[in-house]
Amino acid sequence: MRTNKKLQGLSLFSNVGIAESRLNEIDVEIVIANELLEKRAEFYKHVYPDALMIQGDITDPKIFNQIYNEAKSKEIDFIIATPPCQGMSLAGKLDPLDERNQLIYYAIEMIKKLEPRFILLENVPQQLKTKIKHNNDVILIPEYIEDELSNLYNINDETLIRTMDYGIPQMRQRNIYLMVHKEKEKNINWNFPDKSKKLVTLKDALKNIPSLDPFLRDGIEETLKLFPDFEEKKSKGLQLSKWHFPPTHSKRHVEWLIRTPSGKTAFDNKIYFPKKENGQRINGHYNTYRRLSWEKPSRTITQNNGVISSLACVHPGHKLNDENDEKKRVFSDPRCFSIYELMIITSLPENWNIPPWANERMIRQVIGEGIPPLLIKKLFQNLLNKLNL
């Protein structure tokens, strides 16, 4: 019989454990996790040395049974499951029958076998409109979840949630099912907590973060020609955090963004607009080459958050002169966010224990895939309040 009073859980499709990175601040812990990719599993083990990481494919019966047996023996209280969403994400190909969408089957099967007290299923909003194959029929994922689990669990009515409504400086929207076992917790309903009264903007979140100049792919000499204070700024950034270092960008991209005001895209420029090397205008999405606005939370952080030409991922910048003429105006920070800034925008702990071997590309990708952990913490805190724990 387990004596630990903390809520103990299983994390499926755990990535590197971003969702659970603030649960140690309350009486909740992950004791078992499963991740397909070896490097991500190693990352997870570095961050959570006390959790059992089972690395492998949950569709493999051997791996599935290993997860089940360990979870059963540890008498877990809850499951967090975030099946990969690339097949249904707006940033993906939107293939409704993408095989990755079918991984929800294995999460549901694990839930039905273990019947834990609580369930948190999380995915992109497009999940509500995504269809999967089930019993020779093609049905919506919400219908499948209801059919399989509503007899065992009370399920929250409202499932769409915006992270910016909970004190997080990011406009990320997610679809989250919160479930409570009908027999094991008869008097408990798990719903979203009250929304925060204050909207946290990028101005609030990044107000004390030193400015950085980007490093140009052309090398340090070209970088210093365009940014004479590059080294001084870099040094100040590293004094704050080893993760606040300059991203590397193309000189052409940087020159367009130097002339681009906060909240605007370089496509708005009349002279310094995105163009090919031959001068031909680039046809691109209006939200690429876009600086974010200081007065709003960040737009959703994506996997490609280190690429200026990706969706809305450029630092808002500060106007450095009084000029309004496009040829003369200058804005600072013509770059994507640093990893440290991404951690703040995503609500990761500032002391998040990133393994020293993880490269920048991997770190940026897993942050872009992760759900802000402050939201997960607040969801579980709301549950603990109901349980009087």
C-alpha positions as CSV (number, residue, x, y, z in Angstrom):
1,M,0.0,0.0,0.0
2,R,1.4,3.4,-1.0
3,T,1.9,5.9,1.8
4,N,3.0,9.0,-0.1
5,K,0.3,11.6,0.0
6,K,1.4,13.3,-3.2
7,L,-0.6,12.7,-6.3
8,Q,1.6,10.5,-8.4
9,G,1.2,10.1,-12.1
10,L,2.2,8.6,-15.5
11,S,3.2,10.9,-18.4
12,L,2.6,9.4,-21.9
13,F,4.2,11.0,-25.0
14,S,6.2,13.0,-22.5
15,N,8.7,14.7,-24.8
16,V,11.3,16.1,-22.4
17,G,8.8,16.8,-19.6
18,I,8.0,20.4,-20.2
19,A,4.4,20.1,-19.1
20,E,5.3,18.7,-15.7
21,S,8.3,21.0,-15.0
22,R,6.5,23.0,-12.3
23,L,4.5,20.2,-10.6
24,N,7.3,19.9,-8.0
25,E,6.1,23.3,-6.7
26,I,2.9,21.6,-5.5
27,D,2.1,18.1,-4.2
28,V,2.1,16.4,-7.6
29,E,4.8,14.3,-9.2
30,I,5.4,12.1,-12.3
31,V,6.8,8.8,-11.3
32,I,6.7,7.1,-14.7
33,A,7.1,8.5,-18.2
34,N,7.2,7.2,-21.7
35,E,8.8,8.8,-24.7
36,L,9.5,7.3,-28.1
37,L,12.7,9.2,-29.1
38,E,15.9,8.2,-27.4
39,K,17.4,11.7,-27.2
40,R,14.3,13.2,-25.7
41,A,14.1,10.3,-23.2
42,E,17.7,11.0,-22.1
43,F,16.8,14.7,-21.8
44,Y,13.8,13.7,-19.5
45,K,16.0,11.5,-17.4
46,H,18.5,14.3,-16.9
47,V,15.7,16.7,-15.7
48,Y,13.8,14.1,-13.7
49,P,16.4,11.5,-12.3
50,D,13.8,10.2,-9.8
51,A,11.2,9.2,-12.4
52,L,11.2,6.0,-14.3
53,M,11.6,6.7,-18.0
54,I,10.5,3.9,-20.3
55,Q,11.9,4.8,-23.7
56,G,10.2,3.1,-26.7
57,D,7.2,2.9,-28.9
58,I,3.9,2.6,-27.0
59,T,2.4,0.7,-30.0
60,D,4.9,-2.1,-29.3
61,P,3.0,-4.6,-27.0
62,K,6.2,-5.1,-25.0
63,I,6.6,-1.4,-24.2
64,F,2.9,-1.0,-23.6
65,N,2.8,-3.8,-21.1
66,Q,6.0,-2.5,-19.3
67,I,4.3,0.9,-18.9
68,Y,1.1,-0.7,-17.6
69,N,2.9,-3.1,-15.1
70,E,5.0,-0.3,-13.7
71,A,2.1,2.1,-13.4
72,K,-0.1,-0.6,-11.8
73,S,2.6,-1.5,-9.2
74,K,3.1,2.2,-8.3
75,E,-0.7,2.7,-7.9
76,I,-0.6,5.9,-9.9
77,D,-3.3,8.5,-9.3
78,F,-3.4,10.1,-12.7
79,I,-2.3,10.0,-16.3
80,I,-1.1,13.0,-18.4
81,A,-1.2,12.2,-22.1
82,T,-0.3,14.4,-25.0
83,P,-0.4,12.3,-28.2
84,P,1.7,13.8,-31.0
85,C,-0.4,16.4,-32.9
86,Q,1.5,17.0,-36.1
87,G,-1.2,15.4,-38.2
88,M,-3.8,17.8,-36.8
89,S,-1.8,20.9,-36.0
90,L,-2.4,24.1,-38.1
91,A,1.4,24.2,-38.4
92,G,1.4,20.7,-40.0
93,K,-0.2,19.2,-43.1
94,L,-3.7,18.8,-41.5
95,D,-4.0,15.2,-42.7
96,P,-7.1,13.9,-40.7
97,L,-6.0,10.3,-41.1
98,D,-2.3,10.9,-40.3
99,E,-1.2,7.8,-38.5
100,R,0.2,9.9,-35.6
101,N,-3.4,11.0,-34.8
102,Q,-4.2,7.3,-34.2
103,L,-1.9,7.3,-31.1
104,I,-4.9,8.4,-29.1
105,Y,-6.0,4.8,-29.2
106,Y,-3.1,3.7,-27.0
107,A,-3.6,6.5,-24.5
108,I,-7.3,5.5,-24.2
109,E,-6.4,1.8,-23.9
110,M,-3.9,2.6,-21.1
111,I,-6.6,4.6,-19.3
112,K,-9.1,1.8,-19.5
113,K,-6.7,-0.8,-18.2
114,L,-5.4,1.3,-15.3
115,E,-8.5,3.4,-14.5
116,P,-6.6,6.0,-12.5
117,R,-8.5,8.6,-10.4
118,F,-7.7,11.5,-12.8
119,I,-6.9,12.1,-16.4
120,L,-5.5,15.1,-18.3
121,L,-5.6,14.7,-22.1
122,E,-4.1,17.6,-24.0
123,N,-3.8,18.5,-27.6
124,V,-4.2,21.2,-30.2
125,P,-7.7,22.8,-30.8
126,Q,-7.9,21.1,-34.2
127,Q,-8.3,17.8,-32.3
128,L,-12.0,18.8,-31.9
129,K,-12.4,18.6,-35.7
130,T,-10.1,15.7,-36.4
131,K,-11.4,12.3,-37.5
132,I,-9.9,8.9,-36.9
133,K,-10.7,5.3,-37.9
134,H,-12.6,3.3,-35.2
135,N,-14.4,0.0,-35.7
136,N,-14.5,0.5,-39.4
137,D,-16.0,3.9,-39.1
138,V,-14.4,7.4,-39.3
139,I,-15.4,9.5,-36.4
140,L,-14.3,12.7,-34.6
141,I,-11.7,12.2,-31.9
142,P,-14.0,13.9,-29.2
143,E,-16.7,11.3,-30.1
144,Y,-14.2,8.5,-29.7
145,I,-13.1,9.8,-26.3
146,E,-16.7,10.2,-25.1
147,D,-17.7,6.8,-26.4
148,E,-14.7,5.1,-24.7
149,L,-14.5,7.0,-21.4
150,S,-17.7,8.7,-20.4
151,N,-19.1,5.6,-18.7
152,L,-16.0,5.6,-16.4
153,Y,-15.2,9.3,-16.0
154,N,-16.9,12.7,-15.5
155,I,-15.5,14.9,-18.3
156,N,-15.2,18.7,-18.2
157,D,-17.7,20.4,-20.4
158,E,-15.4,23.2,-21.6
159,T,-12.2,21.9,-23.2
160,L,-10.8,24.8,-25.1
161,I,-8.4,27.0,-23.1
162,R,-6.0,29.9,-23.8
163,T,-2.8,30.0,-21.9
164,M,-2.8,33.8,-21.9
165,D,-5.9,33.8,-19.7
166,Y,-3.8,32.2,-16.9
167,G,-0.9,34.6,-16.4
168,I,1.2,33.2,-19.2
169,P,2.7,35.6,-21.8
170,Q,1.7,33.5,-24.8
171,M,-1.5,33.2,-26.9
172,R,-1.3,29.4,-27.0
173,Q,-4.7,27.7,-27.3
174,R,-5.1,24.1,-26.4
175,N,-7.8,21.5,-26.1
176,I,-7.7,19.8,-22.6
177,Y,-9.9,17.1,-21.2
178,L,-10.0,16.9,-17.4
179,M,-11.5,13.6,-16.2
180,V,-12.4,12.3,-12.7
181,H,-13.2,8.6,-12.1
182,K,-16.9,8.3,-11.2
183,E,-16.5,5.6,-8.6
184,K,-13.2,6.5,-7.1
185,E,-14.0,10.2,-6.7
186,K,-17.7,10.6,-6.5
187,N,-18.0,14.2,-5.3
188,I,-15.3,15.8,-7.4
189,N,-15.5,17.6,-10.7
190,W,-12.3,18.8,-12.3
191,N,-12.7,22.0,-14.3
192,F,-10.6,25.0,-15.4
193,P,-9.6,27.4,-12.6
194,D,-10.7,31.0,-12.6
195,K,-9.0,33.1,-15.2
196,S,-6.3,35.6,-14.2
197,K,-7.4,39.2,-13.8
198,K,-4.2,40.6,-15.5
199,L,-3.0,39.9,-19.0
200,V,0.8,39.4,-19.0
201,T,2.3,41.1,-22.0
202,L,5.8,40.7,-23.5
203,K,6.5,44.1,-22.0
204,D,5.7,42.6,-18.5
205,A,7.5,39.4,-19.1
206,L,10.7,40.7,-20.7
207,K,11.1,44.1,-19.1
208,N,14.4,43.3,-17.3
209,I,16.0,41.2,-20.1
210,P,19.1,42.8,-21.8
211,S,19.0,43.5,-25.5
212,L,21.0,41.2,-27.8
213,D,22.3,41.7,-31.3
214,P,22.1,38.6,-33.6
215,F,25.2,36.8,-34.8
216,L,25.5,36.9,-38.6
217,R,26.2,33.7,-40.5
218,D,28.8,35.7,-42.4
219,G,31.0,35.6,-39.3
220,I,32.2,37.8,-36.5
221,E,33.8,40.5,-38.7
222,E,30.5,41.2,-40.6
223,T,28.6,41.0,-37.3
224,L,30.8,43.7,-35.7
225,K,30.4,45.9,-38.8
226,L,26.7,46.0,-38.4
227,F,26.6,45.7,-34.6
228,P,29.7,47.3,-32.9
229,D,28.3,46.5,-29.4
230,F,27.7,42.9,-30.2
231,E,30.3,41.5,-27.8
232,E,29.3,43.8,-24.9
233,K,25.6,42.9,-25.3
234,K,26.5,39.2,-25.5
235,S,28.5,39.4,-22.3
236,K,25.7,41.2,-20.4
237,G,23.2,38.6,-21.7
238,L,25.4,35.7,-20.5
239,Q,25.7,37.3,-17.0
240,L,22.0,37.0,-16.7
241,S,21.8,33.4,-18.0
242,K,23.9,31.0,-20.1
243,W,20.8,30.6,-22.2
244,H,20.5,34.3,-23.1
245,F,22.9,34.2,-26.0
246,P,22.5,35.7,-29.5
247,P,20.7,33.6,-32.1
248,T,22.4,33.2,-35.5
249,H,20.7,34.7,-38.6
250,S,21.1,35.6,-42.2
251,K,22.4,39.2,-42.7
252,R,19.6,39.9,-45.3
253,H,16.9,38.9,-42.8
254,V,18.5,41.0,-40.1
255,E,18.7,44.1,-42.3
256,W,15.0,43.8,-43.1
257,L,14.1,43.5,-39.4
258,I,16.3,46.4,-38.3
259,R,13.8,48.7,-40.2
260,T,10.7,46.9,-39.0
261,P,8.7,48.4,-36.1
262,S,7.4,46.4,-33.2
263,G,4.2,44.5,-34.0
264,K,4.8,44.8,-37.8
265,T,6.1,42.4,-40.5
266,A,8.9,43.2,-42.9
267,F,6.3,42.7,-45.6
268,D,4.9,46.1,-44.5
269,N,8.1,47.8,-45.5
270,K,8.3,49.6,-48.8
271,I,12.1,49.3,-49.2
272,Y,13.4,46.7,-46.7
273,F,10.8,44.0,-47.5
274,P,11.7,40.2,-47.9
275,K,13.3,39.7,-51.2
276,K,15.4,37.1,-53.0
277,E,19.1,37.8,-53.8
278,N,18.1,39.1,-57.2
279,G,15.8,41.7,-55.6
280,Q,12.5,39.9,-56.4
281,R,9.9,40.2,-53.7
282,I,9.3,37.0,-51.7
283,N,5.7,35.7,-51.5
284,G,5.2,34.6,-48.0
285,H,2.7,34.3,-45.1
286,Y,1.9,37.7,-43.7
287,N,2.8,36.6,-40.2
288,T,6.4,35.6,-41.2
289,Y,9.3,38.1,-40.7
290,R,7.0,39.6,-38.1
291,R,8.1,41.3,-34.9
292,L,5.8,40.6,-32.0
293,S,4.1,43.4,-30.1
294,W,5.2,44.6,-26.6
295,E,1.6,45.3,-25.7
296,K,0.4,41.7,-26.2
297,P,1.4,38.2,-25.1
298,S,3.5,36.3,-27.6
299,R,1.8,34.4,-30.3
300,T,2.1,30.7,-30.1
301,I,5.7,29.5,-29.9
302,T,6.3,26.9,-32.6
303,Q,9.1,24.4,-33.3
304,N,10.8,26.7,-35.7
305,N,11.1,29.5,-33.2
306,G,14.7,30.2,-34.1
307,V,13.9,31.0,-37.8
308,I,13.0,34.6,-38.6
309,S,11.0,33.5,-41.6
310,S,8.8,31.3,-39.4
311,L,5.4,32.4,-38.0
312,A,5.6,35.4,-35.7
313,C,8.7,34.7,-33.7
314,V,10.8,37.9,-33.9
315,H,11.7,40.0,-30.8
316,P,9.5,43.2,-30.6
317,G,12.6,45.4,-30.5
318,H,13.1,49.0,-29.2
319,K,13.2,52.0,-31.4
320,L,16.7,53.5,-31.2
321,N,16.1,56.9,-32.9
322,D,13.3,59.4,-33.6
323,E,13.2,58.8,-37.3
324,N,10.1,57.6,-39.0
325,D,11.6,57.4,-42.4
326,E,12.1,53.7,-43.3
327,K,15.6,54.4,-44.6
328,K,16.7,56.0,-41.3
329,R,14.6,54.3,-38.5
330,V,16.4,51.7,-36.5
331,F,15.0,49.1,-34.2
332,S,17.0,46.9,-31.8
333,D,17.0,43.1,-31.4
334,P,16.4,42.1,-35.1
335,R,16.4,38.5,-34.1
336,C,14.3,35.6,-32.8
337,F,14.0,35.1,-29.0
338,S,16.9,33.6,-27.1
339,I,16.3,30.3,-25.3
340,Y,16.1,32.1,-22.0
341,E,13.4,34.4,-23.3
342,L,11.5,31.4,-24.7
343,M,11.7,29.8,-21.2
344,I,10.1,32.9,-19.7
345,I,7.4,33.1,-22.4
346,T,6.6,29.4,-22.0
347,S,6.6,29.8,-18.2
348,L,9.4,27.2,-17.7
349,P,11.3,27.5,-14.5
350,E,14.3,29.8,-14.9
351,N,16.5,27.1,-13.4
352,W,15.2,24.5,-15.8
353,N,18.0,21.9,-15.8
354,I,18.7,21.6,-19.5
355,P,21.3,18.8,-20.1
356,P,24.7,20.3,-21.3
357,W,24.8,18.0,-24.4
358,A,21.4,19.3,-25.8
359,N,22.0,21.5,-28.9
360,E,20.1,24.8,-29.6
361,R,18.0,23.3,-32.3
362,M,16.7,20.5,-30.1
363,I,16.0,22.8,-27.2
364,R,14.0,25.2,-29.4
365,Q,12.1,22.4,-30.9
366,V,11.0,20.8,-27.7
367,I,10.0,24.1,-26.2
368,G,7.9,24.8,-29.3
369,E,6.1,21.5,-28.9
370,G,5.5,21.8,-25.1
371,I,2.5,23.2,-23.3
372,P,3.3,26.0,-20.8
373,P,3.9,24.3,-17.5
374,L,2.3,27.1,-15.4
375,L,-1.0,26.2,-16.9
376,I,-0.6,22.5,-16.0
377,K,0.4,23.5,-12.5
378,K,-2.7,25.7,-12.1
379,L,-4.9,22.9,-13.4
380,F,-3.6,20.5,-10.8
381,Q,-3.6,23.1,-8.1
382,N,-7.3,23.5,-8.8
383,L,-7.7,19.8,-8.4
384,L,-5.8,19.7,-5.1
385,N,-8.0,22.5,-3.8
386,K,-11.0,20.3,-4.5
387,L,-9.4,17.4,-2.8
388,N,-8.4,19.6,0.2
389,L,-4.8,18.6,-0.2
